[in-house]
Amino acid sequence: MDSEELRGMEVDELVDARGTACPGPLLAAKKSLGKIDSGQTMEILSSDEGTKRDVPKWAKKKGHEYLGTVEESGYFRIFIRKK
């Protein structure tokens, strides 16, 4: 998906992990994934640079679909779909 599609996407779960350092955002994403069903989407907000690399790798490893990352001013928006 491109940035504009991601920006307009409605998500089922929003995880705001801005201001926490690695591994905080990833741990918050793991915990929140249990709140949604297969096929639903989750957005992770993070100001930690490593998150934009770690979350997609984790999602793919666990079989979830990484939809993309949007860079905003001072933070990242990372989108995954639970499989």
VEXRO-893081 format. One line per 3 residues: number of its first residue (from 0); their letters; for each residue x, y, z of C-alpha. Coordinates in Angstrom, 2 decimals. Layout:
BEGIN
NUM) A) X:Y:Z ~ ...
This chain:
BEGIN
0) MDS) 0.00:0.00:0.00 ~ 1.18:3.52:-0.62 ~ 1.45:6.25:2.00
3) EEL) -1.84:7.92:1.10 ~ -3.76:4.64:1.35 ~ -2.18:3.93:4.72
6) RGM) -2.90:7.44:6.01 ~ -6.59:7.00:5.18 ~ -6.89:3.47:6.55
9) EVD) -9.28:2.78:9.40 ~ -7.65:0.37:11.86 ~ -9.13:-2.00:14.40
12) ELV) -6.47:-1.46:17.06 ~ -4.22:1.55:17.67 ~ -1.07:1.14:19.77
15) DAR) 0.49:4.44:20.80 ~ 4.03:3.60:21.89 ~ 5.53:7.02:21.19
18) GTA) 8.08:8.00:23.79 ~ 9.07:4.43:24.65 ~ 12.37:2.90:23.63
21) CPG) 12.98:-0.51:22.10 ~ 11.70:-3.10:22.91 ~ 8.69:-1.22:24.33
24) PLL) 6.84:-0.60:21.05 ~ 7.29:-4.20:19.92 ~ 6.11:-5.58:23.26
27) AAK) 3.06:-3.30:23.16 ~ 2.28:-4.49:19.63 ~ 2.57:-8.14:20.66
30) KSL) 0.21:-7.59:23.59 ~ -2.35:-5.68:21.51 ~ -2.37:-8.23:18.71
33) GKI) -4.31:-10.53:21.04 ~ -7.15:-8.00:21.11 ~ -7.96:-8.29:17.41
36) DSG) -9.18:-11.09:15.16 ~ -7.57:-12.53:12.05 ~ -7.99:-10.18:9.10
39) QTM) -8.15:-7.09:11.29 ~ -5.54:-4.34:11.19 ~ -3.36:-2.71:13.79
42) EIL) -1.46:0.58:13.68 ~ 1.58:1.11:15.88 ~ 2.77:4.65:16.59
45) SSD) 6.41:4.84:17.62 ~ 9.11:7.46:17.90 ~ 11.82:4.80:18.24
48) EGT) 13.86:4.44:15.03 ~ 14.39:0.69:15.50 ~ 10.65:0.00:15.55
51) KRD) 10.24:0.66:11.84 ~ 12.66:-2.24:11.25 ~ 11.74:-4.55:14.15
54) VPK) 7.93:-4.63:13.85 ~ 7.85:-5.59:10.14 ~ 10.43:-8.36:10.74
57) WAK) 8.45:-9.69:13.71 ~ 5.14:-9.53:11.80 ~ 6.53:-11.47:8.83
60) KKG) 8.19:-14.02:11.12 ~ 4.84:-14.66:12.87 ~ 2.95:-14.88:9.56
63) HEY) 1.15:-11.54:9.74 ~ 0.98:-9.13:6.81 ~ 3.10:-6.00:7.02
66) LGT) 1.17:-3.31:5.14 ~ 3.68:-0.47:5.33 ~ 5.15:2.39:7.31
69) VEE) 4.36:6.09:7.11 ~ 6.84:8.60:8.49 ~ 5.26:11.55:10.24
72) SGY) 6.97:14.45:11.97 ~ 8.82:12.84:14.88 ~ 7.25:9.38:14.74
75) FRI) 6.35:6.39:12.56 ~ 2.99:4.79:11.81 ~ 3.39:1.05:11.17
78) FIR) 0.50:-1.03:9.85 ~ 0.02:-4.80:10.04 ~ -2.86:-7.16:9.34
81) KK) -3.29:-10.14:11.66 ~ -3.35:-13.53:9.93
